[in-house]
Amino acid sequence: MRSEKDTAAFYKKLKKSLKNDTQWPALYLYKFIVPSNETKIATIEAIFANTNAEITKRNSSKGTYTSVSIKVKMKSPDAVIEKYKKVSKVEGVISL
């Protein structure tokens, strides 16, 4: 588990990279690995509700995990990071 200092540094680096490499607004692709639990998956989907996001789900071969890919138009690097922070509160989620 990351410390708050490591997490802050990660988001700062991500924001800088997004600012330098992308012209905003832009399509952004989020990828998450989630334990196959409908409640957790629904929570992630709810975070992106009303955004016209294209959500794709694929179960692992054993069905233990679900890959959730979300393609959505975002306004800024700050908006991208805000969604990552909300999803990170869902227990067991891995952001790719």
C-alpha positions in Angstrom: 0.0 0.0 0.0 1.3 3.4 -0.9 1.9 6.1 1.7 0.1 9.4 1.4 3.5 11.0 0.4 4.0 8.4 -2.4 0.4 8.8 -3.6 0.7 12.6 -3.7 4.0 12.3 -5.7 2.4 9.9 -8.1 -0.5 12.2 -8.8 1.8 15.2 -9.2 3.9 13.3 -11.8 0.7 12.0 -13.6 -0.7 15.6 -13.8 2.5 16.9 -15.2 2.7 14.1 -17.8 -1.0 14.6 -18.8 -0.5 18.4 -19.2 2.6 18.0 -21.3 1.5 15.1 -23.5 -2.2 15.8 -24.2 -4.3 18.6 -25.5 -7.5 19.0 -23.4 -10.3 18.2 -23.5 -9.4 14.7 -24.6 -10.5 11.1 -24.6 -8.9 9.2 -21.7 -8.8 5.4 -21.2 -9.0 4.2 -17.6 -8.2 0.5 -16.9 -9.0 -1.2 -13.6 -8.7 -4.7 -12.3 -11.5 -5.4 -9.8 -12.4 -8.5 -7.8 -15.4 -10.0 -9.5 -18.0 -8.4 -7.3 -21.1 -6.8 -8.8 -21.3 -4.1 -6.1 -17.7 -3.0 -6.6 -18.1 -2.9 -10.4 -21.4 -1.0 -10.0 -19.7 1.5 -7.7 -17.0 2.2 -10.4 -19.6 2.5 -13.1 -21.5 5.0 -10.9 -18.4 7.2 -10.6 -18.6 7.6 -14.4 -22.3 8.0 -14.6 -23.6 10.9 -16.8 -20.2 11.2 -18.6 -21.1 9.3 -21.8 -18.3 6.9 -20.9 -17.8 3.7 -23.0 -17.4 0.9 -20.4 -16.1 -2.5 -21.3 -15.8 -5.4 -18.8 -14.0 -8.7 -19.2 -13.8 -11.5 -16.7 -10.5 -13.3 -16.0 -10.3 -17.0 -17.0 -11.2 -18.2 -13.6 -13.8 -15.5 -13.0 -12.0 -14.2 -9.9 -11.3 -10.7 -11.4 -12.9 -8.4 -13.8 -11.1 -6.0 -16.1 -13.0 -2.7 -16.4 -11.9 -0.3 -19.2 -13.5 3.1 -19.4 -13.1 5.5 -22.3 -14.4 8.9 -21.6 -13.9 12.5 -22.7 -12.2 14.4 -19.9 -11.8 18.2 -19.5 -8.4 18.4 -17.8 -5.7 16.5 -16.0 -7.3 17.5 -12.7 -10.6 15.8 -13.8 -8.7 12.6 -14.7 -7.0 12.5 -11.3 -10.3 13.2 -9.5 -11.8 10.1 -11.0 -8.7 8.0 -10.1 -9.0 9.2 -6.5 -12.7 8.3 -6.3 -12.1 4.8 -7.8 -9.2 4.2 -5.4 -11.6 4.2 -2.5 -13.2 1.0 -3.8 -11.6 -1.8 -1.9 -9.4 -4.2 -3.9 -9.2 -2.1 -7.1 -6.0 -1.9 -9.0 -5.5 1.0 -11.4 -3.4 0.3 -14.5 
